[in-house]
Each structure stands twice: as structure tokens, then as C-alpha cells.
Amino acid sequence: MRKGFFRRPTLPKKPLARINERIKVPEVRVIDSTGKQIGVMPIAEALATAREQGMDLVEISPKAIPPVAKLINFDKFRYQQDKLVQAQKKHQKKVEVKGIRLSVRIGQHDLEVKAKSAIKFLGDKNRVKIEMRLRGRERANIQLALDQIKKFMELITVSYVMETSPKRMGGLITTILSPKV
């Protein structure tokens, strides 16, 4: 191994479902590849039926009583599950946190420009994190910084909810705004 090279160990993937001999229950409710219910049968009989048809016995619903197993090719089942996961990821909206950084000495025009970008972010249903970095002697007059943040928030015309009130952490004052739903 090269010096400074570290490979993170990969965790083994959790199997999607138990198949064939890995199913450890005495009997299962069997569904054929077309979706028609065959009935409840012992696991040995269900495995024999699967082998006759050249398919795998895949446990679909392990928590049901008795568990539900389907006669299907396991590769086809895995493909369907991957497609389902991709479709769910595609439909979920990822809410981002957009950052806006201010300073105590910011000019009025710059404040208005940053307020317009905050309005745009809130209009896109994103959260906005407002940061004000205090440097040197600016740390002594916190009230001036809080007034500047208040002036900035008055320029934001869309409706929003202040998730966190302005908090000071060392030389940084932060607050988070989220769009009103």
C-alpha cells in the first residue's frame, strides 16, 4: 500500500429478500409469476414447485402470517426493486440550505442584492442560512450586527418562518429562515 493511502472498508450489502433454501419458516403463501395466488403450502413443496418451473422462491412479505413468497426469477425481482427505489428517489424533493454571508460594514445596495437572492431561494422552497462574520473589533459591538441582520430580514418581502433566532457562536452570528408552506 502507498504511504498515506487509506481504503475505507466497505460494508456488505444487506440482501433484498430471502430466497430458496434461506427461507426458514415451515409454510408460506405462494404466488406464481403472473400474480395468481396458489395457496398456503409447506416450504419443501413450494421449493419443488419453483424448481419444476425453473424459477426461484423469493420471500416478498416476511412479516405476514404465513409469510408470502413469489415464484419469480431472482434477477428480475432484484431489477424491479432497484427500479422502484430509483423512482422513489426521483420523486422526492431535496430541500437545500442556501447560505448568504453578510458583514457589519455591508452597503445598502449590497444588502438589497443579497435580499433578492434570499427571496429567490425561499421562492424555490429552499432554506436560507444567514451568516454574519465578526472580525476584530466588530466583536465588541454585537448590537450593531444584530441591527444589520434585522434590516436585512425587513428587505425580504416573501413570507418566511424564522427557524432559529440569531445566535452568536464565537465570531459568527447565524440564523435560518425557511419558506412558509
ROSE-4610 file (N, C-alpha, C; in Angstrom, 1 decimal, always signed):
// ROSE-4610
residu = [M/M/M/R/R/R/K/K/K/G/G/G/F/F/F/F/F/F/R/R/R/R/R/R/P/P/P/T/T/T/L/L/L/P/P/P/K/K/K/K/K/K/P/P/P/L/L/L/A/A/A/R/R/R/I/I/I/N/N/N/E/E/E/R/R/R/I/I/I/K/K/K/V/V/V/P/P/P/E/E/E/V/V/V/R/R/R/V/V/V/I/I/I/D/D/D/S/S/S/T/T/T/G/G/G/K/K/K/Q/Q/Q/I/I/I/G/G/G/V/V/V/M/M/M/P/P/P/I/I/I/A/A/A/E/E/E/A/A/A/L/L/L/A/A/A/T/T/T/A/A/A/R/R/R/E/E/E/Q/Q/Q/G/G/G/M/M/M/D/D/D/L/L/L/V/V/V/E/E/E/I/I/I/S/S/S/P/P/P/K/K/K/A/A/A/I/I/I/P/P/P/P/P/P/V/V/V/A/A/A/K/K/K/L/L/L/I/I/I/N/N/N/F/F/F/D/D/D/K/K/K/F/F/F/R/R/R/Y/Y/Y/Q/Q/Q/Q/Q/Q/D/D/D/K/K/K/L/L/L/V/V/V/Q/Q/Q/A/A/A/Q/Q/Q/K/K/K/K/K/K/H/H/H/Q/Q/Q/K/K/K/K/K/K/V/V/V/E/E/E/V/V/V/K/K/K/G/G/G/I/I/I/R/R/R/L/L/L/S/S/S/V/V/V/R/R/R/I/I/I/G/G/G/Q/Q/Q/H/H/H/D/D/D/L/L/L/E/E/E/V/V/V/K/K/K/A/A/A/K/K/K/S/S/S/A/A/A/I/I/I/K/K/K/F/F/F/L/L/L/G/G/G/D/D/D/K/K/K/N/N/N/R/R/R/V/V/V/K/K/K/I/I/I/E/E/E/M/M/M/R/R/R/L/L/L/R/R/R/G/G/G/R/R/R/E/E/E/R/R/R/A/A/A/N/N/N/I/I/I/Q/Q/Q/L/L/L/A/A/A/L/L/L/D/D/D/Q/Q/Q/I/I/I/K/K/K/K/K/K/F/F/F/M/M/M/E/E/E/L/L/L/I/I/I/T/T/T/V/V/V/S/S/S/Y/Y/Y/V/V/V/M/M/M/E/E/E/T/T/T/S/S/S/P/P/P/K/K/K/R/R/R/M/M/M/G/G/G/G/G/G/L/L/L/I/I/I/T/T/T/T/T/T/I/I/I/L/L/L/S/S/S/P/P/P/K/K/K/V/V/V]
num = [1/1/1/2/2/2/3/3/3/4/4/4/5/5/5/6/6/6/7/7/7/8/8/8/9/9/9/10/10/10/11/11/11/12/12/12/13/13/13/14/14/14/15/15/15/16/16/16/17/17/17/18/18/18/19/19/19/20/20/20/21/21/21/22/22/22/23/23/23/24/24/24/25/25/25/26/26/26/27/27/27/28/28/28/29/29/29/30/30/30/31/31/31/32/32/32/33/33/33/34/34/34/35/35/35/36/36/36/37/37/37/38/38/38/39/39/39/40/40/40/41/41/41/42/42/42/43/43/43/44/44/44/45/45/45/46/46/46/47/47/47/48/48/48/49/49/49/50/50/50/51/51/51/52/52/52/53/53/53/54/54/54/55/55/55/56/56/56/57/57/57/58/58/58/59/59/59/60/60/60/61/61/61/62/62/62/63/63/63/64/64/64/65/65/65/66/66/66/67/67/67/68/68/68/69/69/69/70/70/70/71/71/71/72/72/72/73/73/73/74/74/74/75/75/75/76/76/76/77/77/77/78/78/78/79/79/79/80/80/80/81/81/81/82/82/82/83/83/83/84/84/84/85/85/85/86/86/86/87/87/87/88/88/88/89/89/89/90/90/90/91/91/91/92/92/92/93/93/93/94/94/94/95/95/95/96/96/96/97/97/97/98/98/98/99/99/99/100/100/100/101/101/101/102/102/102/103/103/103/104/104/104/105/105/105/106/106/106/107/107/107/108/108/108/109/109/109/110/110/110/111/111/111/112/112/112/113/113/113/114/114/114/115/115/115/116/116/116/117/117/117/118/118/118/119/119/119/120/120/120/121/121/121/122/122/122/123/123/123/124/124/124/125/125/125/126/126/126/127/127/127/128/128/128/129/129/129/130/130/130/131/131/131/132/132/132/133/133/133/134/134/134/135/135/135/136/136/136/137/137/137/138/138/138/139/139/139/140/140/140/141/141/141/142/142/142/143/143/143/144/144/144/145/145/145/146/146/146/147/147/147/148/148/148/149/149/149/150/150/150/151/151/151/152/152/152/153/153/153/154/154/154/155/155/155/156/156/156/157/157/157/158/158/158/159/159/159/160/160/160/161/161/161/162/162/162/163/163/163/164/164/164/165/165/165/166/166/166/167/167/167/168/168/168/169/169/169/170/170/170/171/171/171/172/172/172/173/173/173/174/174/174/175/175/175/176/176/176/177/177/177/178/178/178/179/179/179/180/180/180/181/181/181]
x = [+0.8/+0.0/+0.9/+0.4/+1.1/+1.0/+2.0/+2.0/+0.9/+0.1/-1.0/-2.2/-2.2/-3.4/-4.2/-5.5/-6.4/-7.6/-7.9/-9.1/-10.2/-11.3/-12.3/-13.0/-13.1/-13.7/-15.2/-15.6/-17.0/-17.8/-19.0/-19.9/-20.6/-20.8/-21.6/-23.0/-23.6/-24.9/-25.9/-26.9/-28.0/-28.8/-29.0/-29.8/-31.2/-31.8/-33.1/-34.2/-34.1/-35.1/-34.4/-35.0/-34.5/-35.0/-34.2/-34.6/-34.3/-35.1/-35.0/-34.7/-33.6/-33.3/-33.1/-32.9/-32.7/-34.0/-35.1/-36.4/-36.6/-36.7/-36.6/-38.0/-39.1/-40.4/-41.0/-41.9/-42.4/-43.3/-44.1/-45.0/-45.2/-45.5/-45.6/-46.8/-47.3/-48.4/-47.7/-48.0/-47.2/-48.0/-47.3/-47.9/-47.1/-47.8/-47.0/-46.5/-45.8/-45.1/-46.1/-47.4/-48.4/-49.1/-48.9/-49.6/-50.8/-51.0/-52.2/-51.7/-52.6/-52.3/-52.5/-51.4/-51.5/-52.1/-51.7/-52.2/-51.1/-51.5/-50.5/-50.0/-48.7/-48.1/-46.8/-46.4/-45.1/-44.0/-42.9/-41.7/-41.1/-41.1/-40.5/-41.3/-42.6/-43.5/-43.4/-43.3/-43.1/-41.8/-40.7/-39.4/-39.5/-40.1/-40.3/-41.0/-42.1/-42.9/-42.0/-41.2/-40.3/-39.3/-38.7/-37.7/-38.3/-39.6/-40.3/-40.4/-40.7/-41.0/-39.7/-38.5/-37.3/-37.2/-37.8/-37.8/-37.2/-37.1/-36.7/-37.9/-37.8/-38.9/-38.3/-38.9/-38.5/-39.5/-39.0/-39.9/-40.2/-41.4/-41.8/-42.2/-43.0/-43.5/-43.2/-42.1/-41.7/-42.5/-43.1/-43.8/-45.3/-45.8/-47.2/-47.2/-48.5/-48.7/-49.6/-49.2/-47.9/-47.2/-45.8/-45.1/-45.4/-45.4/-45.7/-44.4/-44.5/-43.3/-43.8/-43.0/-43.4/-42.5/-43.0/-42.2/-41.8/-40.5/-40.0/-38.5/-38.0/-36.5/-36.0/-35.0/-34.5/-33.8/-33.2/-32.6/-33.6/-34.7/-35.9/-36.4/-36.6/-37.1/-36.2/-34.8/-33.9/-33.9/-34.1/-34.2/-35.4/-36.6/-37.8/-37.6/-37.0/-36.7/-35.8/-34.8/-33.9/-34.7/-35.5/-36.3/-37.2/-37.8/-38.7/-38.0/-36.8/-36.0/-35.6/-35.2/-34.9/-36.1/-37.3/-38.5/-38.8/-38.6/-38.9/-37.9/-36.6/-35.6/-35.9/-36.4/-36.7/-37.8/-38.8/-39.9/-39.8/-38.7/-38.6/-37.8/-38.3/-37.7/-36.7/-35.5/-34.4/-34.4/-34.5/-34.5/-33.1/-32.6/-31.2/-31.2/-30.1/-29.9/-28.9/-29.4/-28.6/-28.0/-26.8/-26.1/-25.9/-26.2/-25.9/-25.0/-23.9/-23.0/-23.0/-23.2/-23.2/-22.0/-21.8/-20.8/-21.4/-20.8/-21.3/-21.2/-20.2/-20.0/-20.6/-21.5/-22.1/-22.9/-22.8/-23.6/-25.0/-25.8/-27.3/-27.6/-26.9/-27.2/-26.8/-25.7/-25.3/-26.3/-26.8/-27.8/-29.1/-29.5/-30.7/-30.4/-29.2/-28.9/-29.0/-28.4/-28.4/-29.9/-30.7/-32.1/-32.8/-32.6/-33.2/-32.9/-31.6/-31.2/-31.9/-32.0/-32.7/-34.2/-34.8/-36.2/-36.3/-35.3/-35.3/-35.2/-34.3/-34.1/-35.3/-36.0/-37.2/-38.3/-38.4/-39.4/-39.2/-37.9/-37.7/-37.8/-38.4/-38.7/-37.4/-36.3/-35.1/-35.0/-34.3/-34.0/-32.8/-32.8/-31.7/-31.0/-29.7/-28.9/-28.1/-28.4/-27.8/-26.6/-25.4/-24.3/-23.7/-23.3/-22.5/-21.3/-20.1/-18.8/-18.3/-18.0/-17.5/-16.0/-15.3/-13.8/-13.3/-12.2/-11.5/-12.4/-12.5/-13.2/-14.7/-15.1/-16.6/-17.2/-16.4/-17.0/-17.4/-16.9/-17.3/-18.7/-19.1/-20.5/-21.4/-22.0/-22.9/-24.2/-24.6/-25.9/-26.0/-24.9/-24.8/-25.0/-24.4/-24.5/-25.9/-26.6/-28.0/-28.9/-28.6/-29.4/-29.3/-28.1/-27.9/-28.6/-28.7/-29.4/-30.9/-31.4/-32.8/-33.2/-32.3/-32.5/-32.6/-31.7/-31.7/-33.0/-33.5/-34.7/-36.0/-35.9/-37.0/-37.1/-35.9/-35.9/-36.5/-36.6/-37.2/-38.7/-39.3/-40.7/-41.6/-41.0/-41.9/-42.0/-43.1/-43.3/-42.4/-41.9/-40.9/-41.1/-40.5/-40.5/-39.1/-38.9/-37.5/-37.4/-36.6/-36.4/-35.6/-34.5/-33.7/-33.5/-33.6/-33.3/-31.8/-31.4/-29.9/-29.1/-28.2/-27.3/-25.9/-25.2/-23.8/-23.0/-22.1/-21.1/-19.7/-19.1/-17.7/-17.8/-17.2/-17.2/-18.2/-19.2/-20.2/-21.6/-22.5/-23.9/-24.7/-25.5/-26.3/-27.7/-28.5/-30.0/-30.4/-31.5/-32.0/-33.5/-33.8/-35.1/-35.6/-36.9/-37.5/-38.7/-39.1/-40.3/-41.5/-42.5/-43.8/-44.6/-45.1/-45.8/-47.3]
y = [-1.2/+0.0/+1.2/+2.3/+3.5/+4.2/+5.0/+5.8/+6.8/+6.9/+7.9/+7.5/+6.2/+5.7/+4.9/+5.3/+4.5/+4.1/+2.9/+2.4/+2.1/+2.8/+2.6/+1.2/+0.4/-0.9/-0.8/-1.6/-1.5/-2.5/-2.1/-3.0/-3.8/-5.1/-5.9/-5.5/-5.5/-5.1/-6.1/-5.5/-6.3/-7.0/-8.3/-8.9/-8.3/-8.2/-7.7/-8.6/-9.9/-10.8/-12.2/-13.1/-14.4/-15.2/-16.1/-16.9/-18.4/-19.2/-20.6/-21.2/-21.9/-22.6/-21.6/-20.3/-19.4/-19.0/-19.4/-19.2/-20.2/-19.8/-20.7/-20.9/-20.6/-20.8/-22.1/-22.8/-24.1/-24.0/-23.0/-22.9/-21.5/-21.3/-20.0/-19.9/-18.7/-18.4/-18.2/-19.0/-18.9/-18.2/-17.3/-16.5/-16.9/-17.2/-17.5/-16.3/-16.5/-15.3/-14.4/-14.8/-13.9/-13.1/-13.5/-12.7/-13.5/-14.7/-15.5/-16.3/-16.3/-17.0/-18.5/-19.3/-20.7/-21.3/-20.7/-21.1/-21.3/-21.7/-21.9/-23.4/-23.5/-24.9/-24.9/-26.2/-26.3/-25.8/-25.4/-24.8/-25.8/-27.1/-28.1/-28.2/-28.2/-28.3/-27.1/-25.9/-24.6/-24.6/-25.1/-25.2/-26.1/-27.2/-28.2/-27.6/-26.9/-26.2/-25.2/-24.4/-23.4/-24.1/-25.2/-25.9/-26.5/-27.0/-27.5/-26.4/-25.2/-24.1/-23.4/-23.8/-23.1/-21.7/-21.5/-20.2/-20.3/-19.1/-19.0/-18.8/-19.2/-18.9/-17.7/-16.5/-15.3/-14.8/-14.6/-14.2/-12.7/-12.4/-11.0/-10.3/-10.9/-10.2/-11.2/-11.0/-11.9/-11.7/-10.5/-10.3/-10.8/-11.1/-11.6/-13.0/-13.4/-14.7/-15.5/-16.6/-17.0/-16.1/-16.1/-15.2/-15.5/-14.4/-14.5/-14.7/-15.7/-16.0/-16.0/-15.6/-15.5/-16.3/-17.0/-17.8/-16.8/-16.4/-15.4/-15.6/-15.2/-15.2/-14.1/-14.5/-13.5/-12.3/-12.5/-11.3/-10.3/-10.9/-10.0/-9.3/-10.0/-9.4/-8.2/-8.5/-7.5/-6.3/-6.5/-5.4/-4.5/-5.2/-4.5/-3.6/-4.2/-3.5/-2.3/-2.4/-1.3/-0.2/-0.5/+0.4/+1.2/+0.4/+1.0/+2.1/+1.7/+2.6/+3.9/+3.7/+4.8/+5.8/+5.2/+6.0/+6.8/+6.2/+6.9/+8.0/+7.8/+8.9/+10.0/+9.7/+10.7/+11.6/+11.1/+11.9/+12.7/+12.4/+13.1/+14.4/+15.5/+16.8/+17.0/+17.3/+17.5/+19.0/+19.3/+20.7/+21.0/+22.1/+22.5/+23.7/+23.9/+25.0/+25.9/+27.1/+28.1/+29.0/+29.4/+30.3/+31.7/+32.7/+34.1/+34.7/+35.3/+35.8/+37.3/+37.9/+39.4/+39.8/+41.1/+41.7/+42.9/+43.4/+44.5/+45.8/+45.9/+47.1/+47.0/+46.1/+45.9/+47.2/+47.5/+48.7/+48.4/+49.4/+49.3/+48.5/+48.9/+48.2/+46.7/+46.4/+45.0/+44.2/+44.9/+44.3/+43.9/+44.9/+44.7/+43.5/+43.4/+42.4/+41.0/+40.9/+39.7/+39.3/+40.3/+40.1/+39.5/+40.0/+39.5/+38.0/+37.7/+36.2/+35.4/+35.9/+35.2/+35.0/+36.0/+35.9/+34.8/+34.7/+33.7/+32.3/+32.2/+30.9/+30.4/+31.3/+31.0/+30.7/+31.3/+31.1/+29.7/+29.2/+27.8/+26.8/+27.2/+26.3/+25.7/+26.5/+26.2/+27.0/+26.4/+27.1/+28.0/+29.1/+30.1/+30.3/+30.1/+30.3/+31.6/+32.5/+33.9/+33.8/+34.2/+34.2/+35.6/+36.1/+37.3/+37.1/+37.3/+37.0/+38.3/+38.3/+39.4/+39.3/+40.4/+40.3/+41.4/+41.1/+42.1/+42.8/+44.1/+45.0/+44.9/+44.3/+44.2/+43.3/+42.4/+41.5/+42.3/+43.5/+44.2/+44.8/+45.1/+45.8/+44.8/+43.9/+42.8/+43.4/+44.5/+45.1/+45.6/+46.2/+46.7/+45.6/+44.5/+43.3/+42.8/+42.7/+42.2/+43.2/+44.5/+45.5/+45.3/+45.0/+44.8/+43.6/+42.5/+41.3/+41.6/+42.4/+42.8/+43.6/+44.5/+45.4/+44.5/+43.5/+42.5/+41.8/+41.3/+40.5/+41.3/+42.6/+43.5/+43.7/+43.5/+43.7/+42.4/+41.3/+40.1/+40.2/+40.3/+40.5/+39.3/+38.1/+36.9/+36.4/+35.7/+35.2/+34.0/+34.0/+33.0/+32.8/+31.7/+31.3/+31.3/+32.0/+32.0/+30.8/+29.8/+28.6/+28.8/+29.5/+29.8/+31.3/+31.9/+33.3/+33.5/+34.7/+35.0/+34.5/+33.6/+33.1/+33.5/+33.8/+34.1/+32.9/+32.5/+31.4/+31.9/+32.4/+33.0/+34.2/+34.2/+35.4/+35.3/+34.5/+34.2/+34.3/+35.0/+35.1/+34.5/+33.5/+32.7/+32.7/+32.6/+32.4/+31.6/+30.8/+30.1/+30.4/+30.7/+31.0/+29.9/+29.6/+28.5/+29.1/+28.7/+29.2/+28.8/+29.7/+29.4/+28.5/+27.4/+26.4/+26.7]
z = [+0.0/+0.0/+0.0/-0.7/-0.8/+0.6/+0.8/+2.1/+2.0/+3.1/+3.2/+2.5/+1.9/+1.2/+2.2/+2.4/+3.3/+2.5/+2.5/+1.9/+2.9/+2.9/+3.8/+3.6/+4.6/+4.4/+4.0/+3.0/+2.5/+3.3/+3.7/+4.4/+3.4/+3.7/+2.8/+2.7/+1.4/+1.2/+1.9/+2.4/+3.0/+1.9/+1.9/+0.9/+0.8/-0.4/-0.5/+0.1/-0.2/+0.4/+0.5/+1.3/+1.4/+0.2/-0.3/-1.5/-1.2/-1.9/-1.9/-0.5/-0.3/+1.0/+2.2/+1.9/+3.0/+3.7/+3.2/+3.8/+4.9/+6.2/+7.3/+8.0/+7.4/+8.0/+7.5/+8.3/+7.9/+6.7/+6.6/+5.4/+5.0/+3.7/+3.1/+2.2/+2.0/+1.0/-0.3/-1.4/-2.6/-3.7/-4.4/-5.5/-6.8/-7.9/-9.1/-9.8/-10.9/-11.6/-12.2/-12.5/-13.0/-12.0/-10.7/-9.6/-9.0/-9.6/-9.1/-7.8/-6.8/-5.6/-5.7/-5.4/-5.5/-4.2/-3.0/-1.8/-0.7/+0.5/+1.6/+1.4/+1.5/+1.3/+2.1/+2.5/+3.2/+2.3/+3.0/+2.3/+1.3/+1.6/+0.7/-0.6/-0.4/-1.6/-2.5/-1.8/-2.6/-3.3/-2.7/-3.4/-4.6/-4.4/-5.5/-6.7/-6.4/-7.4/-8.2/-7.4/-8.0/-8.9/-8.5/-9.3/-10.6/-10.5/-11.7/-12.7/-12.3/-13.3/-13.6/-13.0/-13.3/-12.8/-11.6/-11.0/-9.6/-9.0/-7.6/-6.7/-5.5/-4.5/-3.7/-3.8/-3.2/-2.2/-0.9/+0.2/+0.0/-0.3/-0.6/+0.7/+1.5/+2.7/+3.9/+4.6/+5.7/+6.9/+7.1/+8.4/+8.3/+7.2/+7.1/+7.7/+8.1/+8.7/+7.8/+7.2/+6.9/+5.9/+5.9/+5.0/+3.6/+2.8/+1.3/+0.5/-0.4/-1.3/-2.7/-3.6/-5.0/-5.9/-6.9/-7.8/-8.9/-8.9/-9.9/-10.0/-11.1/-11.3/-10.4/-9.6/-8.6/-9.2/-10.4/-11.0/-11.5/-12.0/-12.4/-11.2/-10.0/-8.8/-8.3/-8.4/-7.9/-8.8/-10.1/-11.1/-10.8/-10.5/-10.2/-8.9/-7.9/-6.7/-6.9/-7.7/-8.0/-8.7/-9.7/-10.4/-9.5/-8.5/-7.5/-6.7/-6.2/-5.4/-6.2/-7.4/-8.3/-8.5/-8.7/-8.9/-7.6/-6.5/-5.2/-5.0/-5.4/-5.2/-6.2/-7.4/-8.4/-7.9/-7.2/-6.8/-5.6/-4.8/-3.5/-3.8/-3.2/-3.3/-2.3/-2.7/-1.8/-1.4/-0.1/+0.3/+0.7/+0.0/+0.3/+1.2/+1.9/+2.7/+2.0/+1.5/+0.8/+1.8/+1.6/+2.5/+2.0/+2.8/+2.5/+3.6/+3.2/+4.2/+4.1/+5.3/+5.4/+6.3/+6.2/+7.1/+7.8/+8.9/+9.6/+8.8/+7.9/+7.1/+5.7/+5.5/+4.1/+3.7/+2.5/+2.0/+1.7/+1.6/+1.4/+0.1/-1.0/-2.3/-2.2/-1.6/-1.5/-0.6/+0.4/+1.3/+0.4/-0.4/-1.3/-2.3/-2.8/-3.8/-3.1/-1.9/-1.2/-0.7/-0.4/-0.1/-1.3/-2.5/-3.7/-3.9/-3.6/-3.8/-2.7/-1.5/-0.4/-0.8/-1.4/-1.9/-2.9/-3.8/-4.9/-4.2/-3.3/-2.6/-1.9/-1.2/-0.4/-1.4/-2.6/-3.6/-4.2/-4.2/-4.7/-3.6/-2.5/-1.4/-0.7/-0.7/+0.0/+1.3/+2.2/+3.5/+3.2/+4.0/+3.8/+5.2/+5.2/+6.4/+6.2/+7.1/+7.1/+8.1/+7.6/+8.5/+8.4/+9.6/+9.7/+10.5/+9.8/+10.4/+11.0/+12.3/+13.0/+13.1/+12.7/+12.7/+13.6/+14.3/+15.2/+16.1/+16.0/+16.9/+16.7/+15.6/+15.3/+16.4/+17.0/+18.0/+19.3/+19.5/+20.7/+20.6/+19.3/+19.2/+18.5/+19.3/+18.7/+18.3/+19.0/+18.7/+17.3/+16.9/+15.5/+14.5/+14.7/+13.9/+13.8/+15.0/+15.1/+14.4/+14.5/+13.7/+12.2/+11.8/+10.4/+9.9/+10.7/+10.3/+10.3/+11.2/+11.3/+10.0/+9.7/+8.5/+7.2/+7.2/+6.0/+6.0/+7.1/+7.1/+6.8/+7.0/+6.6/+5.1/+4.5/+3.0/+2.3/+3.0/+2.4/+2.4/+1.2/+1.1/+1.1/+0.8/+0.8/+2.2/+2.4/+3.8/+4.1/+5.3/+5.8/+7.2/+7.7/+9.1/+9.6/+10.7/+11.3/+12.1/+11.6/+12.4/+13.7/+13.5/+14.7/+14.7/+15.9/+16.1/+16.0/+15.7/+15.5/+16.8/+16.6/+17.7/+17.4/+18.5/+18.3/+18.8/+17.9/+18.2/+17.9/+18.9/+18.7/+17.8/+16.7/+15.8/+14.7/+14.9/+13.8/+14.4/+13.7/+14.1/+13.0/+13.3/+12.3/+12.6/+11.6/+11.7/+10.5/+10.6/+9.5/+9.2/+8.0/+7.5/+6.6/+6.8/+5.9/+5.3/+4.1/+3.4/+4.1/+4.1/+4.7/+3.8/+4.3/+3.4/+3.4]
